[in-house]
Amino acid sequence: MFNLDWHGVLTGLPLQWIISGFLTTIWVSLAGMALATVLAVLFLALRLAGGAGGRAVVAAWVSVFRNTPLLVQLLFWYFAAWNLLPLAARDFVNADHAWSILPGDVWWLTPEFLCSAWGLGVFTSAFLIEEIEAGLSAVSHGQREAALSQGFSTWALFRCVLLPQGLANAWQPIVGQYLNLMKLSSLASGIGFAELTYQVRQIESYNAHALEAFAVGTVLYLLLGVVMGVVLASAEPGKRRKKALTQRAFVQSEVQRDR
């Protein structure tokens, strides 16, 4: 029979570590999601309008980052690529800046945060490109031709016609990638980033309450995943339009049945 001592995890310094790690996980996940989305949209536009050269660049990007482990990528960005930056840039990041503190006392202008957010965003963007591309493929070719006949440029066609419908078509897989990014943020502990997993392991070393600490960490990851899933599902593009069309179809079917 286990004798669990929650007091050693949910009070004092361990509790502060748990809260700090949880908030850090939230912020780095949001940063990675934003970066992954921007990169995916830009590379999709390049694939559409960049010709053979653009398609080759996007294919290389997807191949490299989808087929190498995320932990290896994080180690590369932190221990190799970071040192390639100009010394002035590294000194600027390492200096104290009052404006670089996020709510919850999370410092975002640090090598660990920046490399973690960048690594997570780049890795996830490679998957988002393919997910959104699948959604774009579901848009009928007639809509593309109609937009071009109306004088839409390639970028306007992508931004106004293809992308909104592509996101709506592929929203559930996109949400899955965002949730996967949040869970994969635990690998950032490998470069010393003080997110939730790092703090849980620190509690294990501090007072040997490993079972209690990992149990709390698991619950927090689960809670964050559920909340993110609900929020992202409610933000599905075109959800209201689909609901309205469904209601309209139902009303029409009822009218026809009454006739």
C-alpha positions, 0 to 999 in steps of 0.5 A: 500500500502506497503512503502518498504524501501530497503535502510535499508537492502541493505546498511550499516551494514544490507548489511554486515550481508546479505553478511556474512550470504549468504557466510556462508550458501554457506560454511556450505552447501558445508561442509554438502554435502561433509560430507553427501557424504562420510558418505553415500558411507562408509555406503553403502560399509558397507551394501554391505561387512559387512554382517548381522551386517553391514546391521543392523548398516546401517539400524539403522543409516538410521532409527534414522536420517531419523525419527527424526527432523533435528532441534532436531538433531542440538540442540542435537549436539550443546547443548549435544554432544558438551559438551561431547567432551574433554575440550582440544578439545573444547578449541582448537576449541574456540581459534582463528586460522588465518587458520580457516577463509574461503573466505568471512571472514567465520570462520569454526572452531567454535562450531556453524559451526562444529555442523551445518555442522555435523548435516546437513551432518549426516541427509542428509547421511541417505537419500543419502544412500537410494537414492544411494542404489536404483541406485545400485539396477538398476545395472544388476546382471550380471555385479556383477557376471562378476566383481567377476569372474574377481577377483574383491574384494567386495570393488573393485566391489563397487568402480569400478562397482556399485558406478559409475553406481549407482550415475548416475542412482540416480543423480537427487534424489541426487541433490534434497537431496543436494538442500534440505540440503542447504535449511535446513541450515536455521534451524541452526539459532536455535543454533545461527549459523549466516547463512542467515536466522539468519542475516535476523532475525537480520535485523528485530530486528535491524531496523524492515525492516522485509518484505524487509529483508525476501524478499532479503533472499528469493531471495538469497536462490532461486538464490543459489538453481538455481545455485546449481541445474545447476552446479550439473546437469552439473556434472552428472556422465556418462552424456557425455557417455549417450549423446554419446550413444544417438547420436550413436543410432540416427546415427544408426537409420538414417543409417538403415532408409536410407537403 
